[in-house]
Amino acid sequence: MNGQAAASASAGGILVYDPSNPNSLNQLTWLDRSGKALGNIGEFQRQGMVVLAPDGKTAATLQNWRTTATPVTMSLYDLQRGGETRLTAPPLTPSTPVWSPASDLIAFGSGNSLYVKDASGGSPEERLLESRNEVMPSGWSQDGRYLVLLQVQPDAPAPALSVITNWERAALARTPD
């Protein structure tokens, strides 16, 4: 155990957290308020960074996240009907998935690029930004018009905060020099 846990909550108050060792196999499990297991979701696999959609109907996970195994991919779990759908494939190495307020889009970083993808999986991901620095989305505004991201600059004491506006089909963000 490395002392870290990932957590996410839906707008309806559902909490999900991942206390697991990233190099071990784990399975998503529904728990009641007392901690009693109610049921499992998906299969045992190396996964982490579980992020619930705001509507509580879907969860995004990263397979092989923070492990020595490759490749890292992102999958979505349909929490109402069951089933898992892979959302990304190599050569992308997704990190830090962030849901849009309407639960229809998911933004994620992959190295020095920021992408957004339709959560239905019906269209390819769209690159919104390419930077000289590692890019990690942090959140969306409530109205879905702004996307906040961090850019990790190797020699800076802290990541640079950026906001993308009018992100729909035309990113207007500038990367810091």
N, C-alpha and C positions, 0 to 999 in steps of 0.2 A: 504494500500500500504506500502511496506517495504522499498522503495527507491532503490530496485535492479531491474535490467533488464538483461535478457540473450540475447545475440546476436550472429549471425553466418552469414558468407558470403560464397558464392560459388566462384569458380575460375572465373566464367563468370560475376561476379559483382552483383549477386542477394544478397540482404541483407534481413535477417529475424531477428526480435527481439521480445521479450516477456516482456512487461512491466507490466504484470498482477499480481494480488494478487494470490499467489499459492493456497489459500484455496477456490478460487472462480472457477466457471465453465467458461471456455473460449473456443474459437474456432479460429483456424488458419484462417487468412484472407489475401488475396492478395490485395496490395495497389499499386496505381501508384505513380509516383514521387511527386505528390502534396498531397498525403495522402488519396485520394479518394478510397473507397473500390471497388474492381473489382470482387471479388468472395470469397467464403469460401471453406475451406478444412476440411473435416471430420465433426464430431459432436461436440457439446458442451461437454466438460469433464474437469476434473482437470488434466491439463498437463502443462509442462514447459520444460526447457532445450531443446529448439528446435535447432537442428543442421542440416544444409544443407549438403548434399553430395557435393564434389567438382564439379561434373558434373551438379549439379543443378536439377537433376531429382527426387531425393528422400530426404525426411526430416525425421530425427529421433526425437522422442519426448519421454519424460518420463511421464507416467501417475502417478498421486498422488505424484509427486516430491515436496519436501519441504512442505508436508501437514501432517496432523495428520491421514489421511486416509491410509489404507494399502490394498493390497500390492502395492509396486512400480513395474511397468512393463515398458518395452520399446516397442514402436510401430514404424513402418515405414509407411510414407505416400508416395504413388506413385503420384508425382506432375504432371505427363503427362496424365496418364489414369484414375487417381482417385483411391480411395480405400486405406484402412488401413489394415496393417498386424501386428499382435502382434509378436514381435521378441523374447521376453523373458517371462518366467513365474516363479512363486514362485517355489522353495525357493530363487532363485536369486533376489537380490534387486539392480538393475543396477544404476550406477551413471556415470556422465561425459562421455557420448558417444563421440567417436572420429572416424571419417571416414578415411579410407586409401586413398591415393592419386588417386587410380583407381576407387574409389567409390564402390568397390566390397566387402569390409570387414569393420566391425565396431568393435572397441575395447571399452571395458567399464570396470569399476571397480565394484566390488560387495563385500563390506566389505574389507577383507584382501586379496582378490584375484583379479587378472587381467585376463580378458577373451577376446577372439577374436571370432567373429562369421561371417559366410558368410552372406552377406546382403540379399541374396535370401531366406534365412531361410531354405534352403534345408538340412543343416547339423547341428548337435548340436554344441553349443559353446565349445570352447577349452580353458581350463585353462592354461595360460602361466606362471603364477607366483602365489605363495602363500607366504604371508609375515606375520610377527607379527604385522605389521602396516596397517592402512587403505591405499588402493592403488587407485590412480586416474590417468588414462592416460591423457596426455597433448597434444600430437601431434605425427605425423609421419614425417619422412624425406620425401623430395620430391620424391625420388626414391622408397619409400616404404620399404626400408631395415631396418630402425631403428624405434623403437617405444619409445617415451619419456614418462616417468611417474613420478608422485610425490608419495612419501610415507610419510604419516602424522605420525610423531612420537609424542606420547603424551607429552613428556617433552622437546621436541626440540623447539627452537624459530621459526623455519621455516621448511617446508617439505623438505625431501631429494629428490634430482633429480637423477633419474636412466635412463639408456638407455638399451633397450633390442635389441640385435643384433641377426641375424639369427633366428628370431622369428618363422619362418615357421616350424611348427611341432616340434621344439626343442628350448625352451627358454634357453638362456645361461646367463641370468641376475642373479646377486647375490643380496640378500637383505641386507641392512645395519644392523649391530648388535646394 
